[in-house]
Amino acid sequence: MSRSAHPAGPRYADVLPEGHYSAPPTDLNALDAKVWAQTVCRNADGIVTVGGVDVRTLAERFGTPAYFIDEADFRARARAWRTAFGPDADVFYAGKAFLSRAVVRWLHEEGLNLDVCSGGELTTALLAGMPADRIAFHGNNKSTEEITRAIESGVGRIVLDSFQEIVRVAHIASSLGTRQRVQIRVTVGVEAHTHEFIATAHEDQKFGIPLADGQAAEAVRRVLRLDGLELIGIHSHIGSQIFDTSGFEVAAHRVVGLLKDIRDEHGVELPEIDLGGGLGIAYTGDDDPREPHEIAKALTEIVSRECEAARLRTPRISVEPGRAIVGPTAFTLYEVGTIKPLERLRTYVSVDGGMSDNIRTALYDAEYSVALASRTSDAEPMLVRIVGKHCESGDIVVRDAFLPSDLAPGDLLAVPATGAYCRSMASNYNHALRPPVVAVSDGEARVIVRRETEEDLLRLDVG
């Protein structure tokens, strides 16, 4: 059933046939390790804890809704990616997933590079101390001001996304008396098995220069002729929330074919290939993501095999995990406000947040898990829909889940795997105040992004 057939959104309640829903879990109190951060567990009293701090304490101190990030888990995942690819490859954390000055410092300390795609992300990275030469600048429509700031700062690479941008970056670099290292982003005609809005390598979309019809080859010719640019590689990104690496195999085959053509026509072997990011995480127990070492082995073998067949030296590989690092490290904590049973359908559970702190369910039909976090319960399961407090019928946080039937106002609910894109895409819809981000580690919790206040909200309203 299409949920986008009408501009107003889905039909009321999306009533689905009986038997659509899977059976309730055997144990409603269990926390599936696949979807929760590493230090999350229940203590002896049945309360969910993270980093040794229980959620009732966190809610009392920081309020709800709030994002809680397991710092130890974040650092462990960053290290796992760095270790998996080793010293002969580069791992660029995709800042769009979630970026703050604290996160930048963690990345720097764990030896990762950083991928930014706006002037604001670049400023955050630089102010937090990330060396400019470890920053890559992305974007399909970078402004003159953003490009100038990036070049003046000494960013390690700018990813060129269009013919106009080739000229723009070259002109600015030359006017500043420098030569900017660049990659060309190509769309290779691979449509990843993912949502339409986050698939990025098929030809009918806004990113990159198509490999088809010789457009990418022409982009290479233009870049190589310009003194202000140093072409260091080709970039390809096929989508997001991907579990199957077969799409990367097709993409690598086509990118290596372009590298071979560049060598044959221009006598140049480019030293780098960037395969982007997009590897998926577990939002529910049905998801089965691959571990970083498995991904690294698969991608390295794919590129090596393709280069050997093309008689090319194997270039240095870059990858850009964002969601795969930060996504599983955080959960959002809500307080239950109202509970509304609908006979023969489901029970609507309203929480004190909603689409302003997690737009992904409404935007992508994203699926999430949820757990009663402030206690355990032996009550029978009930089918619920977790909804927010916004004046919007599509304000859904978790479309369908099972929770104990003795759920009551004041209970705390935790939605895992919200570290990526939830805070980054948060809004002030209905003049909501965006929640804080709180890092928890070794029994200590500290705010790394504070909660918005009404003063913050009204500061831009000049009356």
Buried (B, 14 or more C-beta within 10 A) or exposed (E): EEEEEEEEBBEEEBEEEEEEEEEBBEEBBEBEEBBBBBBBBBEEEBBBBBBBBBBBEBBEEBBBBBBBBBBBBBBBBBBBBBBBBEEEBBBBBBBBBBBBBBBBBBBBEBBBBBBBBBBEBBBBBBEBEBBBEBBBBBBBEBEEEBBBBBBEBBBBBBBBBBEEBBBBBBBBBBEEEBBBBBBBBBBBBBBBEBBEEBBBBBBEBEBBBBBEEEBBBEBBEBBBEBEBBBBBBBBBBBBBBBBEBEBBBBBBBBBBBBBBBBBEEBEEEBEBBBBBBBBBBBBBBEBEBBEBEEBBBBBBEBBEBBBEEBEBEBBBBBBBBBBBBBBBBBBBBBBBBEBEEEEEEBBBBBBBBBBBBBBBBBBBEBBBBBBBBBBBBEEEBBBBBBBBBBEBEBBBBBBBBBBBBEBEEEBBBBBBBBBBBBBBBBEEBBEBBBBBBBBBBEEEBEBBBEBBEEEEBEEEEEE
